[in-house]
Amino acid sequence: MPKIFSLQEDTFGRDILNRLLIDLSWASSVLEGNTYSRLDTERLIKFGQAAEGKDAMETQMILITNLPLNIWCLIPSTLALTRKLLLFCMPFFPMG
């Protein structure tokens, strides 16, 4: 059976997934009171460039939120999302 959606670095599917992860990280952090813009969030995630004039806590919030999202989206389809994996990822989510 041919692959319809590939997550390799040079594919359209990977590009869509990267944009989704940036949007989810940005939206989640805004709900927590973060003042990063969508563009600043993209620069931080793609290039590691923190926005000028922003608090280090805001930068950390975005990076911490992005980590478990990447883990969940990039695990192989043969690996089940188990209770053990969820418990591993929980400390990475900020608790407000």
C-alpha positions as CSV (number, residue, x, y, z in Angstrom):
1,M,0.0,0.0,0.0
2,P,1.6,3.4,-1.0
3,K,2.1,6.1,1.6
4,I,-0.3,8.9,1.2
5,F,1.1,11.2,3.9
6,S,4.8,11.2,4.5
7,L,6.6,13.0,7.4
8,Q,10.0,13.1,5.8
9,E,11.8,16.5,6.0
10,D,11.4,17.3,2.3
11,T,7.7,16.5,1.9
12,F,4.5,18.6,1.6
13,G,3.0,16.6,4.5
14,R,5.9,17.5,6.8
15,D,5.5,21.2,5.9
16,I,1.8,21.1,6.8
17,L,2.6,19.3,10.1
18,N,5.3,21.9,11.0
19,R,2.8,24.7,10.4
20,L,0.2,22.9,12.6
21,L,2.7,22.4,15.4
22,I,3.7,26.1,15.3
23,D,0.0,27.2,15.3
24,L,-0.8,24.8,18.2
25,S,2.2,26.0,20.2
26,W,1.3,29.7,19.6
27,A,-2.4,29.3,20.4
28,S,-1.7,27.3,23.6
29,S,0.8,29.8,24.9
30,V,-1.6,32.7,24.1
31,L,-4.3,31.0,26.2
32,E,-1.7,31.0,29.0
33,G,-1.1,34.8,28.6
34,N,1.9,34.7,26.4
35,T,2.5,37.9,24.2
36,Y,4.5,36.3,21.5
37,S,3.1,36.9,18.0
38,R,2.5,34.0,15.6
39,L,5.6,35.1,13.5
40,D,7.8,35.3,16.6
41,T,6.7,31.9,17.6
42,E,7.6,30.5,14.2
43,R,11.1,32.1,14.4
44,L,11.6,30.6,17.8
45,I,10.6,27.1,16.9
46,K,12.3,27.0,13.4
47,F,15.5,29.0,14.1
48,G,15.8,29.2,17.9
49,Q,15.6,33.0,17.8
50,A,13.9,34.5,20.9
51,A,11.9,37.7,20.3
52,E,13.5,40.9,21.5
53,G,11.8,42.5,24.5
54,K,10.1,39.3,25.6
55,D,10.4,37.7,28.9
56,A,12.5,34.4,29.1
57,M,9.4,32.7,30.7
58,E,7.4,33.4,27.6
59,T,10.1,31.9,25.4
60,Q,10.4,28.8,27.7
61,M,6.6,28.4,27.7
62,I,6.5,28.1,23.9
63,L,9.5,25.7,23.8
64,I,8.1,23.5,26.6
65,T,4.7,23.3,24.8
66,N,6.2,22.4,21.5
67,L,8.2,19.4,22.8
68,P,5.3,17.1,23.6
69,L,3.4,18.1,20.5
70,N,6.4,17.1,18.4
71,I,6.7,13.8,20.3
72,W,3.0,13.0,19.7
73,C,2.9,13.9,16.1
74,L,6.2,12.3,15.0
75,I,6.0,8.9,16.7
76,P,5.7,6.1,14.2
77,S,2.2,4.9,13.4
78,T,3.2,1.5,14.7
79,L,3.9,2.9,18.2
80,A,0.7,3.2,20.2
81,L,0.0,6.2,22.3
82,T,0.2,4.4,25.6
83,R,-0.4,5.5,29.2
84,K,3.4,5.2,29.8
85,L,4.1,7.7,26.9
86,L,1.4,10.1,28.2
87,L,2.9,10.0,31.7
88,F,6.4,10.6,30.2
89,C,5.1,13.7,28.4
90,M,3.0,15.2,31.2
91,P,5.9,17.0,33.0
92,F,6.6,19.0,29.8
93,F,3.2,20.6,29.7
94,P,3.0,23.9,31.8
95,M,0.5,23.7,34.6
96,G,-1.3,26.9,35.3
